[in-house]
């Protein structure tokens, strides 16, 4: 079993031609999975650049003795993703996992973003994740309803921006936050059918980031050869989440940074509050109560009064 955790399993990886997605595909193949490498070969902003990175990844996997096929379905195509799932099941006889990794980036301040920027980012990240998840889950549900055993796995990709926000990434952050919530809900709804849904939030240097801190200082790799921002650092986590061994975990968002995997917590109601017993709060009570809850009473807001 060592090194072959995914033997006999078939997995679809979207955005599998470059960066983190490419690293996932290679790692999953190393663990014995048949990998469907889905990638349109578009540029960072979603525009066609006439490249076929999925074919290159397939060639690498096959050269190493693995099994993979390329696919160019747009994840934003609802009917297309349905046909993709159907083709995978028909060709390989099974579908065991989906890694929703495809994404584009159109950053800008909220006052500058165009409607088309928002539409495209949401279409690829959020709708794309939802569409493939929908069709995969419908397939697994039908199998389970017919009495067969199912160990379906959904692995979604969120980000620190989706979990905590970031200036200049309103569209991207909204999409990634939506993916985190979709993960929780999918986990709740599909548990009865033997399907888990989890998400990873990788800290990695890819074409979607400004680059590795090491490269910013003029070095291609860290002095000791270990790059905590390398895209492949997250891939073993994805491999485990796709395995049968991970069946006890669902609805989780895992932060992956270097050699560390951490559990995150969704929005949580904290102890500090404004309250009134048996009646509606007044606006004045809300003002005083929340100032106390946020630690800015009395004396105003520290970030403003400190100037």
C-alpha positions in Angstrom: 0.0 0.0 0.0 2.9 2.3 0.6 3.1 4.9 -2.2 0.0 3.5 -3.9 -2.8 4.9 -1.9 -5.0 5.5 -5.0 -4.4 2.2 -6.8 -7.4 1.5 -9.1 -9.1 4.8 -8.5 -10.1 7.2 -11.3 -9.9 11.0 -10.6 -10.6 14.1 -12.6 -8.4 17.2 -11.9 -9.5 20.5 -13.3 -6.8 23.1 -14.2 -4.4 20.1 -14.2 -2.0 21.4 -16.8 0.0 23.9 -14.8 1.1 24.9 -11.3 -0.7 23.2 -8.4 -3.0 21.3 -10.7 -0.1 19.8 -12.6 1.6 18.8 -9.3 -1.6 17.2 -8.1 -1.9 15.1 -11.3 1.7 13.8 -11.0 1.3 12.9 -7.4 -2.1 11.2 -7.9 -0.6 9.1 -10.8 2.3 8.2 -8.5 -0.2 6.8 -6.1 -1.7 4.6 -8.8 -4.7 6.7 -9.9 -5.9 7.0 -13.4 -5.9 10.8 -13.9 -8.2 12.8 -16.2 -6.2 16.0 -16.8 -8.7 18.7 -17.5 -7.2 22.0 -18.8 -8.2 24.5 -21.5 -4.7 25.9 -21.8 -5.8 29.5 -21.3 -3.8 32.4 -19.9 -4.0 33.6 -16.3 -7.0 35.9 -17.2 -8.9 33.1 -19.0 -7.9 34.1 -22.5 -6.9 31.5 -25.1 -3.1 31.3 -25.6 -3.1 28.3 -27.9 -1.3 25.9 -25.6 -2.1 22.3 -24.6 -0.5 21.8 -21.1 -2.8 18.9 -20.3 -1.2 16.9 -23.1 2.2 17.5 -21.7 1.2 16.4 -18.2 -0.3 13.2 -19.7 2.9 12.5 -21.6 4.9 12.9 -18.3 2.6 10.5 -16.5 2.7 7.9 -19.2 6.5 8.1 -19.5 6.6 7.3 -15.8 4.3 4.3 -16.3 1.1 5.8 -15.2 -2.3 6.2 -16.9 -3.8 9.5 -17.8 -5.9 11.2 -20.5 -6.3 14.9 -21.4 -9.6 16.7 -21.5 -10.4 20.3 -22.6 -13.9 20.8 -21.3 -14.7 24.2 -19.9 -15.6 23.8 -16.2 -18.0 26.7 -16.7 -20.0 24.6 -19.2 -22.8 23.0 -17.2 -23.8 20.4 -19.9 -20.1 19.9 -20.8 -19.1 18.9 -17.3 -22.0 16.5 -17.3 -20.7 14.9 -20.5 -17.2 14.8 -19.0 -18.4 12.7 -16.0 -20.4 10.4 -18.3 -17.3 9.9 -20.6 -15.1 9.1 -17.6 -17.5 6.5 -16.3 -17.9 5.0 -19.8 -14.2 4.9 -20.6 -12.9 3.8 -17.3 -15.9 2.1 -15.7 -15.8 4.2 -12.6 -15.3 7.7 -11.1 -13.8 7.9 -7.6 -12.8 11.5 -7.2 -12.9 15.1 -8.5 -10.3 17.8 -7.7 -11.8 21.2 -8.5 -8.7 23.3 -9.1 -9.3 25.3 -12.2 -9.2 29.1 -11.8 -8.4 32.4 -13.4 -7.4 35.8 -11.9 -8.8 39.2 -12.7 -7.7 41.4 -9.8 -8.7 45.0 -9.2 -10.2 47.2 -6.6 -14.0 46.8 -6.2 -14.5 50.3 -7.7 -12.5 49.3 -10.9 -13.7 45.7 -11.6 -15.9 45.3 -14.6 -19.0 43.2 -14.7 -17.3 40.8 -17.2 -14.4 40.4 -14.7 -16.8 39.3 -12.0 -18.7 37.1 -14.3 -15.7 35.3 -15.6 -14.1 34.8 -12.2 -17.3 33.4 -10.7 -17.9 31.3 -13.7 -14.6 29.5 -13.6 -14.1 29.3 -9.8 -17.5 29.0 -8.2 -19.8 27.8 -11.0 -17.1 25.5 -12.3 -16.6 23.9 -8.9 -20.4 23.6 -8.5 -21.0 22.2 -11.9 -18.5 19.3 -11.7 -19.5 18.6 -8.1 -23.1 18.5 -9.1 -22.6 15.9 -11.9 -20.2 13.8 -9.9 -22.5 13.7 -6.9 -25.5 12.9 -9.0 -23.5 9.9 -10.4 -22.5 8.7 -7.0 -26.0 9.1 -5.6 -27.5 7.0 -8.4 -25.0 4.2 -7.6 -25.7 4.4 -3.9 -29.4 4.3 -4.5 -29.0 1.1 -6.4 -27.3 -0.5 -3.4 -23.7 -0.3 -4.5 -20.9 0.9 -2.2 -19.5 4.3 -2.9 -16.3 6.0 -1.8 -16.6 9.2 -3.8 -14.2 12.1 -3.0 -14.5 15.8 -3.7 -11.5 18.0 -3.1 -12.1 21.7 -3.7 -9.6 24.6 -3.8 -10.1 27.7 -1.7 -7.6 30.3 -0.6 -6.5 32.6 2.1 -8.3 35.4 0.3 -11.5 33.4 0.4 -11.1 32.7 4.1 -9.9 36.1 5.3 -10.1 38.6 2.4 -7.5 40.6 0.6 -7.3 44.1 -0.9 -7.8 44.1 -4.7 -9.3 40.6 -4.9 -13.0 41.1 -4.3 -14.2 38.9 -7.1 -11.6 36.2 -6.5 -12.2 36.2 -2.7 -16.0 36.1 -3.1 -15.6 33.0 -5.4 -13.2 31.3 -3.1 -15.4 32.0 0.0 -18.3 30.5 -1.9 -16.3 27.4 -2.6 -15.5 27.0 1.1 -19.2 27.1 1.9 -20.1 24.8 -0.9 -17.6 22.3 0.5 -19.3 22.3 3.9 -22.8 21.9 2.4 -21.7 19.2 0.0 -20.2 17.3 2.9 -23.4 17.5 4.8 -25.6 16.5 1.9 -23.5 13.6 0.5 -22.4 11.8 3.6 -25.4 9.4 3.5 -24.2 8.3 0.0 -20.6 7.5 1.0 -19.2 10.8 -0.5 -16.9 13.2 1.3 -16.2 16.8 0.4 -13.2 18.7 1.7 -11.2 21.7 0.6 -7.5 22.7 0.6 -6.2 26.3 1.0 -2.6 26.1 -0.3 0.1 28.6 0.3 2.1 28.3 -2.8 4.1 30.2 -5.5 2.3 29.8 -8.8 1.5 32.1 -11.7 -1.5 33.3 -9.7 0.8 34.6 -7.0 3.5 37.3 -7.0 6.1 34.5 -6.9 8.2 32.9 -4.3 9.8 35.1 -1.7 13.1 33.4 -2.6 12.8 34.5 -6.2 12.0 38.0 -5.1 15.5 38.0 -3.6 17.1 36.7 -6.8 17.4 33.0 -5.9 15.5 30.4 -7.9 15.4 28.0 -5.0 16.0 28.3 -1.3 19.6 27.7 -0.1 18.8 24.3 1.4 16.7 23.2 -1.6 13.5 23.0 0.3 10.9 25.5 -0.9 8.0 25.9 1.5 6.1 27.6 -1.3 6.5 24.9 -3.9 3.1 23.9 -5.6 3.7 20.2 -5.0 3.7 20.6 -1.2 -0.1 20.5 -1.2 -0.4 17.4 -3.5 0.1 14.7 -0.9 -2.8 16.2 1.1 -5.0 16.0 -2.0 -3.9 12.4 -2.6 -4.9 11.4 0.9 -8.2 13.2 0.7 -9.0 11.3 -2.5 -8.2 7.9 -0.8 -10.5 5.5 0.9 -8.5 6.1 4.1 -9.8 9.7 4.4 -13.5 8.6 4.6 -13.8 9.8 8.2 -13.2 13.4 7.3 -15.7 15.6 5.4 -16.7 19.3 5.3 -13.2 20.4 6.3 -11.0 23.2 5.0 -7.3 22.4 5.4 -4.6 25.1 5.2 -1.5 23.7 3.6 1.7 25.7 4.2 5.1 24.1 3.5 5.2 20.9 5.5 2.3 21.8 7.7 -1.4 20.9 7.3 -3.8 22.8 9.6 -7.5 22.6 10.4 -9.4 25.8 9.9 -12.6 26.8 11.5 -15.6 28.4 9.7 -17.3 31.6 10.8 -17.7 31.3 14.6 -20.0 33.1 17.0 -17.7 34.5 19.7 -18.5 35.2 23.4 -18.4 39.0 23.2 -21.8 40.4 22.4 -24.5 43.0 22.9 -27.6 41.6 24.4 -30.9 42.4 26.2 -32.9 40.0 28.2 -36.4 39.4 26.9 -36.6 42.4 24.6 -35.2 44.0 21.5 -31.9 45.9 21.7 -31.8 49.6 21.2 -29.4 51.2 18.8 -27.6 52.8 21.7 -27.2 49.5 23.5 -25.8 47.9 20.4 -23.2 50.7 20.0 -22.0 50.3 23.6 -22.2 46.5 23.6 -20.3 46.0 20.4 -17.6 48.5 21.3 -17.0 46.4 24.4 -17.1 43.2 22.5 -14.5 44.5 20.0 -12.3 46.0 22.8 -12.7 49.6 21.7 -14.7 51.0 24.7 -14.1 53.5 26.1 -11.9 55.7 24.1 -12.9 55.1 20.5 -11.3 52.9 17.8 -7.5 52.5 18.5 -6.5 52.6 14.8 -8.2 56.0 14.5 -7.3 57.6 17.9 -3.6 56.5 17.6 -3.0 58.9 14.8 
